[in-house]
Amino acid sequence: MEELMNQHYSETEKHRIFHTEFMPHINSMHNFAYRLTLDADDASDLVQDTYLKAYRFIDSFQQGTNAKAWLFRILKNSFINDYRKKSKEPSMVDYQDVETYYNSDEVNRQITPDLRVEALQDMIGDEISNALNSLDVDFRTVIILCDLEGFKYDEMAKILDIPIGTVRSRLHRARNLLKEKLTDYARKMGYKNT
């Protein structure tokens, strides 16, 4: 066991592991990051940070284990650390940038009504996504890991650093919350309970 903790890969081995074990999961990583952050730029930053950390700590990765789960754990930890840091900072808006943009010739004056119509159309088409995104991050995360990414309970427990029992109960609660949100939507759309 001690040997595994102190393993040192050559630069060639590090590159091979990175490209063959880590890079195939980049789309799943980006999808997970987007579902956590709900922002494309933040998701890209989070994925980039995750891959930098994965390379930096590649010596702690044991070949033959689940690389995807290892990467997801790094991403989840980075998200939580960043989330905590940002939640302590006050929100900042640069009003000068906003004013400059709206006073520029680039602004299409008809954009507001069109955006409202498009937003309503997207809401209808993306109701499941909106319901998922409205869940608390802990509940959203277990749904993503289990139902979208296909992780097993034991893998989720390692990624989230919680007991399997907590994974099961959180997933049960998350699915019930999602069902409640979608049931209301189904009623509004005229569907009846079966």
Stockholm file with secondary structure:
# STOCKHOLM 1.0

chainA/1-194         MEELMNQHYSETEKHRIFHTEFMPHINSMHNFAYRLTLDADDASDLVQDTYLKAYRFIDSFQQGTNAKAWLFRILKNSFINDYRKKSKEPSMVDYQDVETYYNSDEVNRQITPDLRVEALQDMIGDEISNALNSLDVDFRTVIILCDLEGFKYDEMAKILDIPIGTVRSRLHRARNLLKEKLTDYARKMGYKNT
#=GR chainA/1-194 SS CHHHHTCCCCHHHHHHHIIIIIGGGHHHHHHHHHHHHSCHHHHHHHHHHHHHHHHHTGGGCCTTSCHHHHHHHHHHHHHHHHHHHHHTSCCCCCHHHHHHHHHSTTCCTTHHHHHHHHHHHHHHHTHHHHHHHHSCHHHHHHHIIIIITCCCHHHHHHHHTSCHHHHHHHHHHHHHHHHHHHHHHHHHTTCCCC
#=GC SS_cons         CHHHHTCCCCHHHHHHHIIIIIGGGHHHHHHHHHHHHSCHHHHHHHHHHHHHHHHHTGGGCCTTSCHHHHHHHHHHHHHHHHHHHHHTSCCCCCHHHHHHHHHSTTCCTTHHHHHHHHHHHHHHHTHHHHHHHHSCHHHHHHHIIIIITCCCHHHHHHHHTSCHHHHHHHHHHHHHHHHHHHHHHHHHTTCCCC
//
